[in-house]
Amino acid sequence: MKMIVAIIRPEKLQCVKDALKAEGVHGMTITNVRGRGEQSGIKFTTRVGEFCVDEIEKVKLEIVIDDVLEDAAIAAIKESADTGHMGDGRIFVLTVERSIKIRTEE
């Protein structure tokens, strides 16, 4: 099993969910997060001066899937989250050693 952690733009969330659903991926955890990457924030210039917002709002998806769905899920996230601009996000893939359903203990 694999855990895919994807950090994406909030406005791309619905597109990513739809793309994952089309690939047979239904379960996920969605968290609103803030952070910064290579873009180091956004600079704004006003009449008063210039200021930088260095914590950008993003959405974090955590998805645990079987190994056979890994490549399809990654491709779905990449294609649906891509805008071609800096700040589109990042995808991490982690190995999951065990997964236990609380109700059924499977």
PEMO-V783862 format. One record per backbone hydrogen bond with DSSP energy under -1.0 kcal/mol. CO is the residue of the C=O (numbers start at 1). NH is the residue of the N-H. E is the energy in kcal/mol with one decimal. If there is no record, write none. Layout:
((CO NH E) (CO NH E))
This chain:
((1 96 -2.2) (2 65 -2.6) (3 94 -2.9) (4 63 -2.5) (5 92 -3.2) (6 61 -2.9) (7 90 -1.8) (8 59 -2.5) (9 12 -1.5) (10 13 -1.4) (12 16 -2.4) (13 17 -2.8) (14 18 -2.4) (15 19 -2.2) (16 20 -2.5) (17 21 -2.4) (18 22 -1.9) (20 25 -2.7) (21 24 -1.5) (29 62 -2.4) (31 60 -3.4) (33 58 -3.0) (35 56 -3.3) (37 40 -1.3) (42 53 -2.9) (44 51 -2.6) (49 46 -3.2) (51 44 -3.2) (53 42 -2.5) (56 35 -2.0) (58 33 -2.4) (59 8 -2.7) (60 31 -2.5) (61 6 -2.4) (62 29 -2.3) (63 4 -3.3) (65 2 -2.7) (66 69 -1.6) (67 70 -1.2) (69 73 -2.5) (70 74 -2.4) (71 75 -2.4) (72 76 -2.2) (73 77 -2.3) (74 78 -2.8) (75 79 -2.6) (76 80 -2.0) (77 81 -2.1) (78 82 -1.1) (90 7 -2.9) (92 5 -2.6) (94 3 -3.0) (101 105 -2.0))
